[in-house]
Amino acid sequence: MPRSERYVAKDEGAGRRPALPTEVVAEWWTPVAEHLALERRCSAYTVRNYRQAFEDFWRWAQTAGVWARGVDALEVREVRDFVIEARGRFDRRTLHNHVSGLRTWAKFWQRRGKLIRNPFVGVPLPKLEKRLPQFLTEEQMQRLLRGPQRLIENESERPEIAWRDRLAMELLYGGGLRVSEVVGLNYGAVDVANGVARVVGKGRKERMCPLGRVAVAVLVKVRDTYAKKVGPDDPVLTNPNGARMTVRAVQLQLKKYLALAELPLELTPHKLRHSYATHLLNAGADLRLVQELLGHAQLTTTQVYTHVSVARLREIYAKAHPRA
Protein backbone atom coordinates (compact mmCIF):
# COMPACT_ATOMS: atom_id res chain seq x y z
CA MET A 1 0.00 0.00 0.00
CA PRO A 2 1.41 3.44 -0.89
CA ARG A 3 2.52 5.49 2.11
CA SER A 4 0.07 8.27 1.19
CA GLU A 5 -2.83 5.81 1.54
CA ARG A 6 -1.64 3.87 4.58
CA TYR A 7 -3.48 5.94 7.15
CA VAL A 8 -6.67 6.57 5.18
CA ALA A 9 -9.22 4.58 7.15
CA LYS A 10 -12.51 3.29 5.81
CA ASP A 11 -15.49 5.21 7.14
CA GLU A 12 -18.33 3.57 5.22
CA GLY A 13 -20.37 1.15 7.26
CA ALA A 14 -23.56 0.46 9.07
CA GLY A 15 -24.69 3.38 11.19
CA ARG A 16 -21.80 5.60 10.12
CA ARG A 17 -21.91 8.89 8.29
CA PRO A 18 -20.58 9.08 4.73
CA ALA A 19 -16.83 9.22 4.28
CA LEU A 20 -15.09 12.52 3.71
CA PRO A 21 -14.24 13.40 0.10
CA THR A 22 -11.07 11.61 -0.98
CA GLU A 23 -9.38 14.85 -1.98
CA VAL A 24 -9.99 16.37 1.48
CA VAL A 25 -8.51 13.31 3.19
CA ALA A 26 -5.49 13.24 0.87
CA GLU A 27 -4.75 16.96 1.16
CA TRP A 28 -5.68 17.79 4.74
CA TRP A 29 -5.50 14.58 6.75
CA THR A 30 -3.10 11.95 5.35
CA PRO A 31 0.07 14.08 5.80
CA VAL A 32 -0.93 14.75 9.41
CA ALA A 33 -1.58 11.05 10.05
CA GLU A 34 1.83 10.12 8.65
CA HIS A 35 3.46 12.79 10.82
CA LEU A 36 1.69 11.49 13.93
CA ALA A 37 2.45 7.82 13.27
CA LEU A 38 5.94 8.00 11.76
CA GLU A 39 7.52 11.09 13.32
CA ARG A 40 5.75 11.56 16.64
CA ARG A 41 5.21 7.80 17.00
CA CYS A 42 1.68 8.20 18.28
CA SER A 43 -0.37 5.06 18.82
CA ALA A 44 -2.93 3.88 16.29
CA TYR A 45 -5.61 4.88 18.79
CA THR A 46 -4.36 8.47 18.94
CA VAL A 47 -4.22 8.70 15.15
CA ARG A 48 -7.74 7.30 14.93
CA ASN A 49 -9.10 9.68 17.57
CA TYR A 50 -7.47 12.71 15.94
CA ARG A 51 -8.91 11.70 12.60
CA GLN A 52 -12.38 11.47 14.13
CA ALA A 53 -11.89 14.97 15.54
CA PHE A 54 -10.87 16.30 12.11
CA GLU A 55 -13.81 14.61 10.40
CA ASP A 56 -16.27 16.02 12.90
CA PHE A 57 -14.84 19.51 12.48
CA TRP A 58 -14.80 19.25 8.68
CA ARG A 59 -18.46 18.24 8.53
CA TRP A 60 -19.40 21.13 10.80
CA ALA A 61 -17.25 23.58 8.82
CA GLN A 62 -18.73 22.36 5.54
CA THR A 63 -22.29 22.78 6.80
CA ALA A 64 -21.52 26.21 8.31
CA GLY A 65 -19.81 27.38 5.12
CA VAL A 66 -16.51 27.90 6.95
CA TRP A 67 -14.51 25.37 4.95
CA ALA A 68 -15.23 27.12 1.67
CA ARG A 69 -13.94 30.42 3.12
CA GLY A 70 -10.82 28.78 4.50
CA VAL A 71 -9.81 27.77 8.02
CA ASP A 72 -7.78 30.98 8.42
CA ALA A 73 -11.03 32.91 8.15
CA LEU A 74 -12.47 31.07 11.16
CA GLU A 75 -13.47 33.62 13.80
CA VAL A 76 -13.46 33.24 17.59
CA ARG A 77 -17.24 33.38 17.63
CA GLU A 78 -17.44 30.56 15.10
CA VAL A 79 -15.03 28.39 17.07
CA ARG A 80 -17.23 28.97 20.11
CA ASP A 81 -20.28 27.95 18.05
CA PHE A 82 -18.49 24.76 17.00
CA VAL A 83 -17.69 23.88 20.62
CA ILE A 84 -21.24 24.59 21.78
CA GLU A 85 -22.67 22.48 18.98
CA ALA A 86 -20.19 19.65 19.67
CA ARG A 87 -21.22 19.54 23.34
CA GLY A 88 -24.52 18.13 22.17
CA ARG A 89 -22.72 15.11 20.67
CA PHE A 90 -19.79 14.44 23.02
CA ASP A 91 -19.12 14.36 26.72
CA ARG A 92 -16.70 16.93 28.14
CA ARG A 93 -13.64 14.71 28.11
CA THR A 94 -14.17 13.64 24.49
CA LEU A 95 -14.67 17.27 23.52
CA HIS A 96 -11.39 18.24 25.19
CA ASN A 97 -9.62 15.42 23.36
CA HIS A 98 -11.14 16.47 20.03
CA VAL A 99 -10.07 20.09 20.43
CA SER A 100 -6.60 18.90 21.42
CA GLY A 101 -6.47 16.86 18.23
CA LEU A 102 -7.64 19.82 16.14
CA ARG A 103 -5.04 22.04 17.79
CA THR A 104 -2.37 19.53 16.76
CA TRP A 105 -3.82 19.32 13.24
CA ALA A 106 -3.81 23.10 12.80
CA LYS A 107 -0.33 23.43 14.28
CA PHE A 108 0.96 20.96 11.69
CA TRP A 109 -0.40 23.03 8.79
CA GLN A 110 0.63 26.31 10.40
CA ARG A 111 4.23 25.12 10.46
CA ARG A 112 3.98 24.15 6.82
CA GLY A 113 2.53 27.47 5.76
CA LYS A 114 -1.00 26.38 4.83
CA LEU A 115 -2.48 28.17 7.84
CA ILE A 116 -1.48 31.60 9.09
CA ARG A 117 -2.70 30.98 12.64
CA ASN A 118 -4.03 28.21 14.83
CA PRO A 119 -7.72 28.95 15.46
CA PHE A 120 -7.98 26.30 18.18
CA VAL A 121 -5.47 27.89 20.57
CA GLY A 122 -7.26 29.36 23.58
CA VAL A 123 -10.62 27.81 22.72
CA PRO A 124 -12.96 28.14 25.74
CA LEU A 125 -13.93 24.65 26.89
CA PRO A 126 -16.20 23.37 29.65
CA LYS A 127 -14.44 22.35 32.84
CA LEU A 128 -13.65 18.68 33.22
CA GLU A 129 -15.14 16.82 36.11
CA LYS A 130 -12.48 15.33 38.35
CA ARG A 131 -12.48 11.57 38.00
CA LEU A 132 -10.80 9.38 40.54
CA PRO A 133 -9.43 6.14 39.09
CA GLN A 134 -11.43 2.98 39.68
CA PHE A 135 -9.48 0.18 41.26
CA LEU A 136 -9.99 -3.18 42.89
CA THR A 137 -9.16 -3.91 46.50
CA GLU A 138 -6.46 -6.48 47.20
CA GLU A 139 -9.15 -9.00 48.19
CA GLN A 140 -11.06 -8.37 44.97
CA MET A 141 -7.87 -8.80 42.93
CA GLN A 142 -7.25 -12.15 44.60
CA ARG A 143 -10.78 -13.29 43.71
CA LEU A 144 -10.28 -12.18 40.11
CA LEU A 145 -6.89 -13.87 39.72
CA ARG A 146 -8.24 -17.14 41.15
CA GLY A 147 -10.75 -17.34 38.28
CA PRO A 148 -8.64 -19.24 35.72
CA GLN A 149 -7.71 -21.93 38.26
CA ARG A 150 -11.38 -22.37 39.17
CA LEU A 151 -12.23 -22.93 35.51
CA ILE A 152 -9.48 -25.54 35.20
CA GLU A 153 -10.67 -27.35 38.30
CA ASN A 154 -14.27 -27.59 37.11
CA GLU A 155 -13.10 -28.40 33.55
CA SER A 156 -15.05 -25.52 32.00
CA GLU A 157 -12.03 -24.10 30.16
CA ARG A 158 -9.03 -25.63 28.42
CA PRO A 159 -5.93 -25.35 30.62
CA GLU A 160 -3.87 -23.59 27.94
CA ILE A 161 -6.53 -20.87 27.62
CA ALA A 162 -7.02 -20.46 31.37
CA TRP A 163 -3.27 -20.20 32.01
CA ARG A 164 -2.89 -17.69 29.20
CA ASP A 165 -5.72 -15.59 30.62
CA ARG A 166 -4.16 -15.69 34.06
CA LEU A 167 -0.85 -14.57 32.55
CA ALA A 168 -2.59 -11.61 30.89
CA MET A 169 -4.11 -10.52 34.22
CA GLU A 170 -0.87 -11.08 36.13
CA LEU A 171 1.01 -8.87 33.67
CA LEU A 172 -1.64 -6.15 33.91
CA TYR A 173 -1.65 -6.19 37.69
CA GLY A 174 1.77 -7.55 38.62
CA GLY A 175 3.63 -5.40 36.10
CA GLY A 176 1.26 -2.45 35.78
CA LEU A 177 1.37 -2.74 32.00
CA ARG A 178 -1.12 -1.15 29.63
CA VAL A 179 -3.21 -3.68 27.73
CA SER A 180 -1.53 -2.63 24.46
CA GLU A 181 1.86 -3.25 26.10
CA VAL A 182 0.75 -6.68 27.29
CA VAL A 183 -0.37 -7.90 23.87
CA GLY A 184 2.73 -6.37 22.29
CA LEU A 185 5.12 -8.16 24.66
CA ASN A 186 7.52 -10.67 23.03
CA TYR A 187 9.56 -13.36 24.74
CA GLY A 188 12.78 -11.61 23.75
CA ALA A 189 11.78 -8.59 25.88
CA VAL A 190 11.44 -10.64 29.08
CA ASP A 191 14.38 -11.25 31.39
CA VAL A 192 13.08 -14.18 33.40
CA ALA A 193 16.16 -14.44 35.60
CA ASN A 194 15.78 -10.87 36.86
CA GLY A 195 11.99 -10.76 36.64
CA VAL A 196 11.77 -7.69 34.41
CA ALA A 197 10.44 -6.86 30.95
CA ARG A 198 11.45 -4.24 28.43
CA VAL A 199 8.17 -2.57 27.53
CA VAL A 200 7.43 -0.27 24.60
CA GLY A 201 4.88 2.28 25.79
CA LYS A 202 3.30 5.48 24.52
CA GLY A 203 5.38 7.41 22.02
CA ARG A 204 7.45 4.24 21.47
CA LYS A 205 9.27 4.96 24.71
CA GLU A 206 10.93 1.98 26.35
CA ARG A 207 11.01 1.31 30.07
CA MET A 208 11.98 -1.59 32.31
CA CYS A 209 9.11 -3.07 34.33
CA PRO A 210 9.49 -5.51 37.24
CA LEU A 211 6.85 -8.18 36.65
CA GLY A 212 6.71 -9.72 40.09
CA ARG A 213 7.46 -13.23 41.27
CA VAL A 214 4.00 -14.63 40.53
CA ALA A 215 3.72 -13.13 37.04
CA VAL A 216 7.15 -14.54 36.09
CA ALA A 217 6.21 -17.98 37.41
CA VAL A 218 3.00 -17.99 35.36
CA LEU A 219 4.87 -16.80 32.28
CA VAL A 220 7.39 -19.64 32.61
CA LYS A 221 4.51 -22.12 33.04
CA VAL A 222 2.82 -20.89 29.84
CA ARG A 223 6.09 -20.76 27.93
CA ASP A 224 7.30 -24.22 28.91
CA THR A 225 3.96 -26.05 28.80
CA TYR A 226 1.71 -24.46 26.20
CA ALA A 227 3.58 -22.02 23.92
CA LYS A 228 4.04 -23.14 20.31
CA LYS A 229 6.85 -20.68 19.61
CA VAL A 230 9.14 -18.98 22.11
CA GLY A 231 11.60 -17.13 19.88
CA PRO A 232 12.69 -13.56 20.70
CA ASP A 233 10.10 -12.08 18.32
CA ASP A 234 7.25 -14.42 19.28
CA PRO A 235 4.35 -12.99 21.32
CA VAL A 236 3.87 -13.98 24.94
CA LEU A 237 0.08 -13.94 24.60
CA THR A 238 -1.44 -15.81 21.66
CA ASN A 239 -4.82 -17.02 20.46
CA PRO A 240 -5.47 -20.77 19.89
CA ASN A 241 -4.02 -20.46 16.38
CA GLY A 242 -0.73 -19.15 17.70
CA ALA A 243 -1.25 -15.57 16.47
CA ARG A 244 -0.74 -12.57 18.73
CA MET A 245 -3.68 -11.95 21.05
CA THR A 246 -5.57 -8.70 20.42
CA VAL A 247 -6.53 -5.96 22.84
CA ARG A 248 -10.18 -6.75 22.23
CA ALA A 249 -9.64 -10.42 23.08
CA VAL A 250 -8.06 -9.48 26.43
CA GLN A 251 -10.99 -7.17 27.17
CA LEU A 252 -13.54 -9.89 26.43
CA GLN A 253 -11.70 -12.56 28.42
CA LEU A 254 -11.47 -10.23 31.42
CA LYS A 255 -15.25 -9.84 31.47
CA LYS A 256 -15.58 -13.61 31.85
CA TYR A 257 -13.44 -13.57 34.98
CA LEU A 258 -15.12 -10.45 36.36
CA ALA A 259 -18.45 -12.27 36.16
CA LEU A 260 -16.92 -15.33 37.82
CA ALA A 261 -15.60 -13.17 40.67
CA GLU A 262 -18.93 -11.28 40.93
CA LEU A 263 -17.25 -7.96 40.12
CA PRO A 264 -18.64 -5.12 37.94
CA LEU A 265 -18.47 -6.09 34.27
CA GLU A 266 -17.69 -2.51 33.20
CA LEU A 267 -14.21 -2.78 34.70
CA THR A 268 -11.53 -2.75 32.01
CA PRO A 269 -7.94 -4.06 31.79
CA HIS A 270 -6.77 -0.53 32.57
CA LYS A 271 -8.43 -0.77 35.99
CA LEU A 272 -5.97 -3.54 36.85
CA ARG A 273 -3.20 -1.04 36.13
CA HIS A 274 -4.98 1.45 38.39
CA SER A 275 -5.08 -1.22 41.08
CA TYR A 276 -1.35 -1.86 40.65
CA ALA A 277 -0.51 1.81 41.21
CA THR A 278 -2.95 2.20 44.09
CA HIS A 279 -1.66 -0.82 45.97
CA LEU A 280 1.96 0.27 45.50
CA LEU A 281 1.25 3.70 46.99
CA ASN A 282 -0.80 2.21 49.82
CA ALA A 283 2.20 0.06 50.70
CA GLY A 284 4.48 3.10 50.88
CA ALA A 285 6.04 3.22 47.41
CA ASP A 286 7.55 6.56 46.37
CA LEU A 287 5.36 8.55 43.99
CA ARG A 288 8.19 9.19 41.54
CA LEU A 289 9.06 5.51 41.48
CA VAL A 290 5.45 4.68 40.62
CA GLN A 291 5.57 7.35 37.90
CA GLU A 292 8.60 5.64 36.37
CA LEU A 293 7.05 2.18 36.64
CA LEU A 294 3.85 3.35 34.94
CA GLY A 295 5.73 5.21 32.21
CA HIS A 296 3.98 8.52 32.90
CA ALA A 297 5.66 11.54 31.30
CA GLN A 298 4.26 13.92 33.94
CA LEU A 299 4.13 13.44 37.70
CA THR A 300 0.69 15.06 37.77
CA THR A 301 -0.66 12.05 35.86
CA THR A 302 0.52 9.74 38.65
CA GLN A 303 -0.69 12.01 41.46
CA VAL A 304 -4.30 11.08 40.75
CA TYR A 305 -3.62 7.84 42.63
CA THR A 306 -2.56 9.55 45.84
CA HIS A 307 -6.15 9.99 47.00
CA VAL A 308 -6.22 6.38 48.11
CA SER A 309 -3.25 6.92 50.40
CA VAL A 310 -4.88 9.62 52.51
CA ALA A 311 -6.11 7.12 55.09
CA ARG A 312 -2.61 5.67 55.39
CA LEU A 313 -1.07 9.15 55.80
CA ARG A 314 -3.53 9.95 58.56
CA GLU A 315 -2.62 6.72 60.30
CA ILE A 316 1.12 7.54 60.13
CA TYR A 317 0.44 11.09 61.36
CA ALA A 318 -1.64 9.82 64.27
CA LYS A 319 1.17 7.49 65.35
CA ALA A 320 4.10 9.85 64.82
CA HIS A 321 3.04 13.44 65.58
CA PRO A 322 2.86 14.62 69.23
CA ARG A 323 -0.12 16.88 68.45
CA ALA A 324 -2.08 14.29 66.52
C-alpha positions as CSV (number, residue, x, y, z in Angstrom):
1,M,0.0,0.0,0.0
2,P,1.4,3.4,-0.9
3,R,2.5,5.5,2.1
4,S,0.1,8.3,1.2
5,E,-2.8,5.8,1.5
6,R,-1.6,3.9,4.6
7,Y,-3.5,5.9,7.1
8,V,-6.7,6.6,5.2
9,A,-9.2,4.6,7.1
10,K,-12.5,3.3,5.8
11,D,-15.5,5.2,7.1
12,E,-18.3,3.6,5.2
13,G,-20.4,1.1,7.3
14,A,-23.6,0.5,9.1
15,G,-24.7,3.4,11.2
16,R,-21.8,5.6,10.1
17,R,-21.9,8.9,8.3
18,P,-20.6,9.1,4.7
19,A,-16.8,9.2,4.3
20,L,-15.1,12.5,3.7
21,P,-14.2,13.4,0.1
22,T,-11.1,11.6,-1.0
23,E,-9.4,14.8,-2.0
24,V,-10.0,16.4,1.5
25,V,-8.5,13.3,3.2
26,A,-5.5,13.2,0.9
27,E,-4.8,17.0,1.2
28,W,-5.7,17.8,4.7
29,W,-5.5,14.6,6.8
30,T,-3.1,11.9,5.4
31,P,0.1,14.1,5.8
32,V,-0.9,14.8,9.4
33,A,-1.6,11.0,10.1
34,E,1.8,10.1,8.7
35,H,3.5,12.8,10.8
36,L,1.7,11.5,13.9
37,A,2.4,7.8,13.3
38,L,5.9,8.0,11.8
39,E,7.5,11.1,13.3
40,R,5.8,11.6,16.6
41,R,5.2,7.8,17.0
42,C,1.7,8.2,18.3
43,S,-0.4,5.1,18.8
44,A,-2.9,3.9,16.3
45,Y,-5.6,4.9,18.8
46,T,-4.4,8.5,18.9
47,V,-4.2,8.7,15.1
48,R,-7.7,7.3,14.9
49,N,-9.1,9.7,17.6
50,Y,-7.5,12.7,15.9
51,R,-8.9,11.7,12.6
52,Q,-12.4,11.5,14.1
53,A,-11.9,15.0,15.5
54,F,-10.9,16.3,12.1
55,E,-13.8,14.6,10.4
56,D,-16.3,16.0,12.9
57,F,-14.8,19.5,12.5
58,W,-14.8,19.2,8.7
59,R,-18.5,18.2,8.5
60,W,-19.4,21.1,10.8
61,A,-17.3,23.6,8.8
62,Q,-18.7,22.4,5.5
63,T,-22.3,22.8,6.8
64,A,-21.5,26.2,8.3
65,G,-19.8,27.4,5.1
66,V,-16.5,27.9,6.9
67,W,-14.5,25.4,4.9
68,A,-15.2,27.1,1.7
69,R,-13.9,30.4,3.1
70,G,-10.8,28.8,4.5
71,V,-9.8,27.8,8.0
72,D,-7.8,31.0,8.4
73,A,-11.0,32.9,8.2
74,L,-12.5,31.1,11.2
75,E,-13.5,33.6,13.8
76,V,-13.5,33.2,17.6
77,R,-17.2,33.4,17.6
78,E,-17.4,30.6,15.1
79,V,-15.0,28.4,17.1
80,R,-17.2,29.0,20.1
81,D,-20.3,27.9,18.1
82,F,-18.5,24.8,17.0
83,V,-17.7,23.9,20.6
84,I,-21.2,24.6,21.8
85,E,-22.7,22.5,19.0
86,A,-20.2,19.6,19.7
87,R,-21.2,19.5,23.3
88,G,-24.5,18.1,22.2
89,R,-22.7,15.1,20.7
90,F,-19.8,14.4,23.0
91,D,-19.1,14.4,26.7
92,R,-16.7,16.9,28.1
93,R,-13.6,14.7,28.1
94,T,-14.2,13.6,24.5
95,L,-14.7,17.3,23.5
96,H,-11.4,18.2,25.2
97,N,-9.6,15.4,23.4
98,H,-11.1,16.5,20.0
99,V,-10.1,20.1,20.4
100,S,-6.6,18.9,21.4
101,G,-6.5,16.9,18.2
102,L,-7.6,19.8,16.1
103,R,-5.0,22.0,17.8
104,T,-2.4,19.5,16.8
105,W,-3.8,19.3,13.2
106,A,-3.8,23.1,12.8
107,K,-0.3,23.4,14.3
108,F,1.0,21.0,11.7
109,W,-0.4,23.0,8.8
110,Q,0.6,26.3,10.4
111,R,4.2,25.1,10.5
112,R,4.0,24.1,6.8
113,G,2.5,27.5,5.8
114,K,-1.0,26.4,4.8
115,L,-2.5,28.2,7.8
116,I,-1.5,31.6,9.1
117,R,-2.7,31.0,12.6
118,N,-4.0,28.2,14.8
119,P,-7.7,29.0,15.5
120,F,-8.0,26.3,18.2
121,V,-5.5,27.9,20.6
122,G,-7.3,29.4,23.6
123,V,-10.6,27.8,22.7
124,P,-13.0,28.1,25.7
125,L,-13.9,24.7,26.9
126,P,-16.2,23.4,29.7
127,K,-14.4,22.3,32.8
128,L,-13.6,18.7,33.2
129,E,-15.1,16.8,36.1
130,K,-12.5,15.3,38.4
131,R,-12.5,11.6,38.0
132,L,-10.8,9.4,40.5
133,P,-9.4,6.1,39.1
134,Q,-11.4,3.0,39.7
135,F,-9.5,0.2,41.3
136,L,-10.0,-3.2,42.9
137,T,-9.2,-3.9,46.5
138,E,-6.5,-6.5,47.2
139,E,-9.1,-9.0,48.2
140,Q,-11.1,-8.4,45.0
141,M,-7.9,-8.8,42.9
142,Q,-7.3,-12.1,44.6
143,R,-10.8,-13.3,43.7
144,L,-10.3,-12.2,40.1
145,L,-6.9,-13.9,39.7
146,R,-8.2,-17.1,41.1
147,G,-10.7,-17.3,38.3
148,P,-8.6,-19.2,35.7
149,Q,-7.7,-21.9,38.3
150,R,-11.4,-22.4,39.2
151,L,-12.2,-22.9,35.5
152,I,-9.5,-25.5,35.2
153,E,-10.7,-27.4,38.3
154,N,-14.3,-27.6,37.1
155,E,-13.1,-28.4,33.6
156,S,-15.0,-25.5,32.0
157,E,-12.0,-24.1,30.2
158,R,-9.0,-25.6,28.4
159,P,-5.9,-25.4,30.6
160,E,-3.9,-23.6,27.9
161,I,-6.5,-20.9,27.6
162,A,-7.0,-20.5,31.4
163,W,-3.3,-20.2,32.0
164,R,-2.9,-17.7,29.2
165,D,-5.7,-15.6,30.6
166,R,-4.2,-15.7,34.1
167,L,-0.9,-14.6,32.6
168,A,-2.6,-11.6,30.9
169,M,-4.1,-10.5,34.2
170,E,-0.9,-11.1,36.1
171,L,1.0,-8.9,33.7
172,L,-1.6,-6.2,33.9
173,Y,-1.7,-6.2,37.7
174,G,1.8,-7.6,38.6
175,G,3.6,-5.4,36.1
176,G,1.3,-2.4,35.8
177,L,1.4,-2.7,32.0
178,R,-1.1,-1.1,29.6
179,V,-3.2,-3.7,27.7
180,S,-1.5,-2.6,24.5
181,E,1.9,-3.3,26.1
182,V,0.7,-6.7,27.3
183,V,-0.4,-7.9,23.9
184,G,2.7,-6.4,22.3
185,L,5.1,-8.2,24.7
186,N,7.5,-10.7,23.0
187,Y,9.6,-13.4,24.7
188,G,12.8,-11.6,23.8
189,A,11.8,-8.6,25.9
190,V,11.4,-10.6,29.1
191,D,14.4,-11.3,31.4
192,V,13.1,-14.2,33.4
193,A,16.2,-14.4,35.6
194,N,15.8,-10.9,36.9
195,G,12.0,-10.8,36.6
196,V,11.8,-7.7,34.4
197,A,10.4,-6.9,31.0
198,R,11.5,-4.2,28.4
199,V,8.2,-2.6,27.5
200,V,7.4,-0.3,24.6
201,G,4.9,2.3,25.8
202,K,3.3,5.5,24.5
203,G,5.4,7.4,22.0
204,R,7.5,4.2,21.5
205,K,9.3,5.0,24.7
206,E,10.9,2.0,26.3
207,R,11.0,1.3,30.1
208,M,12.0,-1.6,32.3
209,C,9.1,-3.1,34.3
210,P,9.5,-5.5,37.2
211,L,6.9,-8.2,36.7
212,G,6.7,-9.7,40.1
213,R,7.5,-13.2,41.3
214,V,4.0,-14.6,40.5
215,A,3.7,-13.1,37.0
216,V,7.1,-14.5,36.1
217,A,6.2,-18.0,37.4
218,V,3.0,-18.0,35.4
219,L,4.9,-16.8,32.3
220,V,7.4,-19.6,32.6
221,K,4.5,-22.1,33.0
222,V,2.8,-20.9,29.8
223,R,6.1,-20.8,27.9
224,D,7.3,-24.2,28.9
225,T,4.0,-26.0,28.8
226,Y,1.7,-24.5,26.2
227,A,3.6,-22.0,23.9
228,K,4.0,-23.1,20.3
229,K,6.9,-20.7,19.6
230,V,9.1,-19.0,22.1
231,G,11.6,-17.1,19.9
232,P,12.7,-13.6,20.7
233,D,10.1,-12.1,18.3
234,D,7.2,-14.4,19.3
235,P,4.4,-13.0,21.3
236,V,3.9,-14.0,24.9
237,L,0.1,-13.9,24.6
238,T,-1.4,-15.8,21.7
239,N,-4.8,-17.0,20.5
240,P,-5.5,-20.8,19.9
241,N,-4.0,-20.5,16.4
242,G,-0.7,-19.1,17.7
243,A,-1.3,-15.6,16.5
244,R,-0.7,-12.6,18.7
245,M,-3.7,-11.9,21.1
246,T,-5.6,-8.7,20.4
247,V,-6.5,-6.0,22.8
248,R,-10.2,-6.7,22.2
249,A,-9.6,-10.4,23.1
250,V,-8.1,-9.5,26.4
251,Q,-11.0,-7.2,27.2
252,L,-13.5,-9.9,26.4
253,Q,-11.7,-12.6,28.4
254,L,-11.5,-10.2,31.4
255,K,-15.3,-9.8,31.5
256,K,-15.6,-13.6,31.8
257,Y,-13.4,-13.6,35.0
258,L,-15.1,-10.5,36.4
259,A,-18.4,-12.3,36.2
260,L,-16.9,-15.3,37.8
261,A,-15.6,-13.2,40.7
262,E,-18.9,-11.3,40.9
263,L,-17.3,-8.0,40.1
264,P,-18.6,-5.1,37.9
265,L,-18.5,-6.1,34.3
266,E,-17.7,-2.5,33.2
267,L,-14.2,-2.8,34.7
268,T,-11.5,-2.8,32.0
269,P,-7.9,-4.1,31.8
270,H,-6.8,-0.5,32.6
271,K,-8.4,-0.8,36.0
272,L,-6.0,-3.5,36.9
273,R,-3.2,-1.0,36.1
274,H,-5.0,1.4,38.4
275,S,-5.1,-1.2,41.1
276,Y,-1.4,-1.9,40.6
277,A,-0.5,1.8,41.2
278,T,-2.9,2.2,44.1
279,H,-1.7,-0.8,46.0
280,L,2.0,0.3,45.5
281,L,1.2,3.7,47.0
282,N,-0.8,2.2,49.8
283,A,2.2,0.1,50.7
284,G,4.5,3.1,50.9
285,A,6.0,3.2,47.4
286,D,7.6,6.6,46.4
287,L,5.4,8.6,44.0
288,R,8.2,9.2,41.5
289,L,9.1,5.5,41.5
290,V,5.5,4.7,40.6
291,Q,5.6,7.4,37.9
292,E,8.6,5.6,36.4
293,L,7.1,2.2,36.6
294,L,3.9,3.3,34.9
295,G,5.7,5.2,32.2
296,H,4.0,8.5,32.9
297,A,5.7,11.5,31.3
298,Q,4.3,13.9,33.9
299,L,4.1,13.4,37.7
300,T,0.7,15.1,37.8
301,T,-0.7,12.0,35.9
302,T,0.5,9.7,38.7
303,Q,-0.7,12.0,41.5
304,V,-4.3,11.1,40.8
305,Y,-3.6,7.8,42.6
306,T,-2.6,9.5,45.8
307,H,-6.2,10.0,47.0
308,V,-6.2,6.4,48.1
309,S,-3.3,6.9,50.4
310,V,-4.9,9.6,52.5
311,A,-6.1,7.1,55.1
312,R,-2.6,5.7,55.4
313,L,-1.1,9.1,55.8
314,R,-3.5,10.0,58.6
315,E,-2.6,6.7,60.3
316,I,1.1,7.5,60.1
317,Y,0.4,11.1,61.4
318,A,-1.6,9.8,64.3
319,K,1.2,7.5,65.4
320,A,4.1,9.8,64.8
321,H,3.0,13.4,65.6
322,P,2.9,14.6,69.2
323,R,-0.1,16.9,68.5
324,A,-2.1,14.3,66.5
